[in-house]
């Protein structure tokens, strides 16, 4: 069960829950984000990047984490992908990929330790040759990550194509030759931009032991790994080529999911932020302000975390599913969402659940005109308590069990012209 997968469809239980709890939607937060984003120049990917923009994003994310803490030179997803690669393909291709991946792990670990990347007495970026060598290894590690996260896409990576085409020639040296020079240049350019901006200032006033790269959430019934926690700041890196459009609803909900998954408050997050690697802009909000902008005023953070954990437990590993297995499971999830719905007490606004202002005239139903208008939107989306039944994933239709001698015929109507 994955947080990212659960946010893709508006009909998953996870998405329905967050859409309802974050009653203001993403627009107020997006407006605040755009007000903070001031950049004179945005780095655009070189022509050779093409469809590998996601690979570049993964590589620069890891490189920036290592500038804060080098405790894990190779991220967990890459290690999982390396191990899984051993079982792919014939003619020994999988074994070759795993052997090259293991050598990549050893070389990357040695390089990170030797360059002392998280040493605050050294700059964020090192020599050009050293950074290009690092970029090639991080790009290769990003390809292994694809196998761990979205296995169906791994066959289309340059790594898999090269190994399957000629297994005997696939070595660690060959692996490092695969990244296009434009991919390498794009990673190093974004790193150099980070070395002369707000991220460098943030790094300078923290210590490696105050930072956690790729934080995970123990006990959570859903897989999720954020980019970085820096002394109470939950930070996500984004390498979008259009930074002003980056604070989408999915991004806002994803950051909120990370915040809610830390039920034990292990990371003591008090601020949430985004760093835009192509514009060099750092935007952030105190947690209370962040949740208020999203309209999460019906519950405090502690209560919201508890209810979120109850949702994930009650969904039995299906909080990210677009389809339910049976009608009974669909009804059970619907009842769970109804039970967890926030209910406004008498004398409170049904949208934000805050107390209605006192008035000598006839008391209004909503505390503000904004809440009145927002109520219409939430009811139309079936997200208000007491409104229409919420839309949930329908069970998958069962495939017909046809006999062996069945013959498929076309049901398309054919109209014959009149004589």
C-alpha positions in Angstrom: 0.0 0.0 0.0 1.5 3.3 -1.1 0.8 6.9 -0.2 1.6 8.1 -3.7 -0.6 5.4 -5.4 -3.5 6.3 -3.0 -3.4 10.0 -4.1 -3.7 9.3 -7.9 -7.4 8.5 -8.0 -10.1 10.7 -6.3 -12.0 7.6 -5.4 -9.6 5.7 -3.1 -10.4 5.7 0.6 -7.2 7.6 1.3 -8.0 10.3 -1.1 -11.6 10.6 0.0 -10.4 11.0 3.6 -7.9 13.8 2.8 -10.3 15.6 0.4 -12.8 15.7 3.3 -10.5 16.7 6.1 -8.6 19.3 4.1 -11.9 21.2 3.5 -10.3 24.4 2.0 -8.7 22.5 -0.9 -5.2 23.3 -2.2 -5.9 26.8 -3.6 -5.2 28.9 -0.4 -1.9 27.0 0.1 -1.1 27.4 -3.6 -1.7 31.1 -3.4 0.7 31.3 -0.4 3.3 29.2 -2.2 3.2 31.5 -5.3 3.6 34.6 -3.1 6.7 33.1 -1.6 8.2 31.9 -4.9 10.3 34.6 -6.3 12.9 33.5 -8.9 14.6 35.4 -11.6 15.9 32.3 -13.4 14.7 28.7 -13.8 17.0 26.0 -15.0 15.5 24.1 -17.9 16.5 20.6 -18.7 18.9 20.2 -21.6 17.6 18.5 -24.8 19.1 15.2 -24.0 17.1 14.8 -20.8 13.9 14.0 -22.6 11.8 11.3 -20.9 14.5 10.9 -18.2 13.5 14.0 -16.3 12.2 11.8 -13.4 15.6 10.0 -13.3 17.3 13.4 -13.0 14.9 14.4 -10.2 15.6 11.2 -8.2 19.4 11.7 -8.6 19.4 15.4 -7.5 17.1 14.5 -4.6 19.6 12.0 -3.3 22.6 14.3 -3.9 21.0 17.1 -1.9 20.1 14.7 1.0 23.8 13.6 1.1 24.8 17.3 1.5 22.9 17.3 4.8 23.6 13.8 6.1 25.7 11.0 4.6 24.4 8.4 7.0 22.9 6.4 4.1 25.0 6.8 1.0 22.7 4.5 -1.0 18.9 4.8 -0.4 16.8 1.8 0.5 14.8 1.8 -2.7 18.0 1.5 -4.8 19.2 -1.4 -2.6 15.9 -3.2 -3.0 16.1 -2.7 -6.8 19.6 -4.0 -7.0 18.6 -7.2 -5.2 15.5 -7.7 -7.3 17.4 -7.2 -10.5 19.1 -10.6 -10.0 15.9 -12.4 -11.0 15.3 -10.6 -14.3 15.9 -11.9 -17.8 17.7 -14.8 -19.2 21.3 -15.5 -20.3 22.5 -14.2 -17.0 21.4 -10.6 -17.5 19.9 -10.4 -14.0 23.0 -11.7 -12.3 25.0 -9.1 -14.3 22.7 -6.3 -13.3 22.9 -7.3 -9.6 26.7 -7.7 -9.7 27.1 -4.2 -11.3 24.6 -2.8 -8.7 26.5 -4.3 -5.8 29.7 -2.7 -7.2 27.8 0.6 -7.6 26.8 0.4 -3.9 30.4 -0.1 -2.8 31.8 2.6 -5.0 29.1 5.1 -4.2 29.6 4.5 -0.4 33.3 4.9 -0.7 33.0 8.1 -2.7 30.5 9.7 -0.3 32.7 8.9 2.7 35.9 10.1 1.0 34.4 13.4 -0.1 32.8 13.9 3.4 29.7 15.4 1.7 27.9 16.4 4.9 30.9 18.2 6.4 29.7 21.8 7.1 33.2 23.1 6.8 33.1 22.1 3.1 30.9 23.6 0.4 27.8 21.9 -0.9 29.3 21.3 -4.3 32.8 19.9 -4.9 35.0 19.8 -8.0 33.3 19.4 -11.4 35.0 16.0 -12.1 34.0 14.7 -8.7 30.4 15.9 -9.1 30.0 14.5 -12.6 31.3 11.1 -11.3 28.8 11.3 -8.4 26.0 12.3 -10.8 26.6 9.2 -13.0 26.4 6.9 -10.0 23.3 8.5 -8.6 21.6 8.3 -12.0 22.4 4.6 -12.2 21.1 4.1 -8.7 17.9 5.9 -9.7 17.3 3.4 -12.5 17.6 0.6 -9.9 15.0 2.5 -7.9 12.5 2.1 -10.7 12.5 -1.6 -10.3 11.6 -1.2 -6.6 8.9 1.4 -7.1 7.3 0.7 -10.5 8.7 -2.6 -11.9 6.7 -2.4 -15.1 8.8 0.6 -16.2 12.2 -0.9 -15.4 12.4 -2.7 -18.8 12.4 0.7 -20.5 15.4 2.1 -18.6 18.8 2.3 -20.3 20.2 0.0 -17.6 17.8 -2.8 -18.4 18.0 -2.4 -22.2 21.8 -2.5 -22.2 21.9 -5.6 -19.8 19.3 -7.5 -21.7 20.8 -6.7 -25.1 24.3 -7.9 -24.3 24.5 -9.5 -20.8 28.1 -10.6 -21.3 29.3 -7.0 -21.9 27.3 -5.5 -19.0 29.7 -4.4 -16.2 30.0 -1.6 -13.7 32.1 0.3 -16.2 29.4 -0.1 -18.9 26.7 1.0 -16.4 28.5 4.3 -15.7 28.8 4.9 -19.5 25.0 4.8 -19.9 23.9 8.2 -18.5 23.7 10.8 -21.3 26.0 13.8 -20.7 22.9 16.0 -20.6 21.5 14.0 -17.7 24.8 14.5 -15.8 25.0 18.2 -16.7 21.4 18.7 -15.5 22.1 17.1 -12.1 25.3 19.1 -11.5 23.7 22.4 -12.6 20.9 22.0 -10.1 23.5 21.2 -7.4 25.5 24.3 -8.2 22.3 26.4 -7.9 21.6 24.9 -4.5 25.1 25.7 -3.3 24.4 29.5 -3.6 21.0 29.9 -2.1 18.7 29.3 0.8 19.4 25.6 1.0 23.0 26.2 1.6 22.1 28.6 4.5 19.8 26.0 6.0 22.6 23.4 5.8 25.1 25.8 7.4 23.0 26.3 10.6 22.3 22.6 11.1 24.3 19.5 12.0 24.3 16.1 10.3 22.9 14.5 13.4 19.9 16.8 13.2 19.0 15.6 9.7 17.3 12.4 8.4 17.5 11.6 4.7 14.6 9.7 3.2 12.6 9.5 6.5 10.3 6.5 6.8 7.5 6.0 9.3 7.7 3.0 11.6 4.4 1.3 12.3 2.6 3.0 9.4 0.3 0.7 7.4 1.3 2.4 4.1 4.7 2.9 2.4 6.0 6.4 2.2 9.4 8.1 2.3 9.8 11.8 2.4 13.0 13.5 1.1 14.5 15.1 4.2 13.8 16.2 7.8 16.1 19.0 8.9 15.8 19.9 12.6 12.0 19.8 12.6 11.6 21.0 9.0 9.9 18.4 6.8 11.3 19.2 3.3 10.4 17.8 -0.1 12.5 18.4 -3.2 10.8 19.2 -6.5 12.6 19.4 -9.8 9.7 20.6 -11.9 10.5 22.8 -14.9 7.4 24.9 -14.2 7.9 25.7 -10.4 4.8 28.0 -10.1 2.6 25.0 -11.0 4.2 22.7 -8.6 2.0 23.2 -5.5 -0.7 20.9 -6.9 -3.3 19.2 -4.8 -1.3 16.0 -5.0 1.8 17.7 -3.7 -0.1 19.3 -0.9 -1.8 16.0 0.1 1.5 14.1 -0.1 3.2 16.5 2.3 0.1 16.2 4.6 0.3 12.4 4.4 4.0 12.5 5.6 3.0 14.8 8.4 0.1 12.5 9.5 2.1 9.3 9.2 4.5 10.5 11.9 2.0 9.4 14.6 4.6 9.0 17.3 6.1 12.5 16.5 9.4 10.8 16.0 10.8 13.6 13.8 9.2 16.5 15.8 8.1 18.3 12.7 7.1 21.9 13.3 7.5 23.2 9.8 6.7 21.9 6.3 8.5 23.1 3.2 9.3 22.6 -0.5 12.6 23.3 -2.2 12.5 23.9 -6.0 15.8 22.6 -7.4 15.5 24.4 -10.7 14.6 27.8 -9.3 16.6 27.6 -6.1 13.6 28.7 -4.0 12.8 27.4 -0.5 9.1 27.8 0.6 7.9 26.8 4.1 5.1 27.1 6.6 4.7 26.4 10.3 2.6 23.3 10.7 -0.3 25.1 12.2 -0.4 27.6 9.3 0.0 24.9 6.8 -2.9 22.9 8.1 -5.0 26.1 8.5 -4.4 27.0 4.8 -5.7 23.6 3.8 -8.8 23.9 6.0 -7.8 21.2 8.5 -9.4 23.2 11.4 -11.9 20.5 12.5 -9.3 18.6 14.5 -5.9 19.3 16.0 -2.8 17.6 14.6 -2.8 14.8 17.3 -6.4 13.9 16.7 -6.0 14.0 12.9 -3.0 11.6 13.2 -5.0 9.2 15.3 -8.0 9.2 12.9 -5.7 8.8 9.9 -4.0 5.8 11.5 -7.5 4.4 12.3 -8.4 4.8 8.6 -5.3 2.9 7.4 -5.9 0.1 9.9 -9.6 -0.2 9.0 -8.9 -0.4 5.3 -6.8 -3.5 5.8 -4.1 -2.5 3.3 -6.6 -1.2 0.7 -6.5 2.5 1.4 -4.8 3.1 -1.9 -7.0 0.8 -4.0 -9.1 2.1 -6.9 -11.3 -1.0 -6.8 -12.7 -3.0 -3.9 -12.8 -6.8 -4.0 -16.4 -7.3 -3.1 -19.6 -5.3 -2.4 -19.1 -6.2 1.3 -15.7 -4.6 1.4 -17.0 -1.4 -0.3 -19.7 -1.1 2.2 -17.3 -1.7 5.1 -15.0 1.1 3.9 -18.0 3.4 3.4 -19.1 2.9 6.9 -15.6 3.4 8.2 -15.4 6.8 6.4 -18.8 7.8 7.8 -17.8 6.8 11.3 -14.6 8.9 11.1 -16.3 11.9 9.6 -16.0 15.1 11.7 -19.4 16.3 13.0 -20.0 19.9 13.9 -21.6 20.4 17.3 -24.8 22.5 17.7 -24.0 26.2 17.2 -20.9 25.5 15.0 -20.3 26.0 11.4 -20.7 22.6 9.5 -17.7 23.3 7.2 -15.0 24.4 9.6 -16.7 23.3 12.9 -15.8 26.6 14.5 -18.3 28.3 16.8 -20.8 30.5 14.9 -20.5 34.3 15.7 -23.1 35.5 18.2 -25.8 37.7 16.6 -29.0 39.4 17.9 -30.6 38.6 14.6 -31.4 35.2 13.2 -28.2 33.1 13.6 -26.6 32.1 10.3 -25.7 28.5 9.4 -22.2 29.4 8.4 -19.5 31.5 10.1 -18.4 33.2 6.9 -19.5 33.5 3.3 -16.4 31.5 2.3 -17.7 28.5 4.4 -21.1 28.9 2.8 -19.6 28.7 -0.7 -17.3 25.9 0.3 -20.2 23.9 1.6 -21.7 23.8 -1.9 -18.4 22.4 -3.3 -18.0 19.8 -0.6 -21.6 18.6 -1.0 -21.3 18.4 -4.7 -18.3 16.1 -4.2 -20.2 14.1 -1.5 -17.7 15.1 1.2 -20.1 16.6 3.8 -21.4 14.7 6.7 -25.1 14.0 6.3 -25.0 14.6 2.5 -25.2 12.0 -0.3 -23.4 8.7 0.1 -19.8 9.1 -0.8 -18.5 7.6 -4.1 -16.1 4.7 -3.4 -14.2 2.2 -5.6 -16.6 -0.3 -7.0 -15.7 -3.9 -7.0 -13.9 -5.2 -10.1 -16.3 -6.9 -12.5 -15.8 -10.6 -12.6 -14.5 -12.0 -15.9 -16.8 -14.4 -17.6 -15.9 -18.1 -17.2 -16.3 -19.2 -20.8 -16.2 -22.8 -21.8 -13.3 -24.0 -23.9 -15.3 -24.3 -27.1 -16.8 -20.8 -26.8 -16.5 -18.6 -29.9 -16.2 -14.8 -29.8 -18.3 -12.9 -32.2 -18.7 -9.2 -32.9 -21.7 -7.5 -31.4 -21.3 -4.4 -33.6 -24.5 -3.5 -35.4 -24.2 -3.6 -39.2 -26.8 -1.6 -41.1 -27.6 -2.7 -44.7 -28.7 0.0 -47.1 -32.2 -0.3 -48.4 -32.5 -1.5 -51.9 
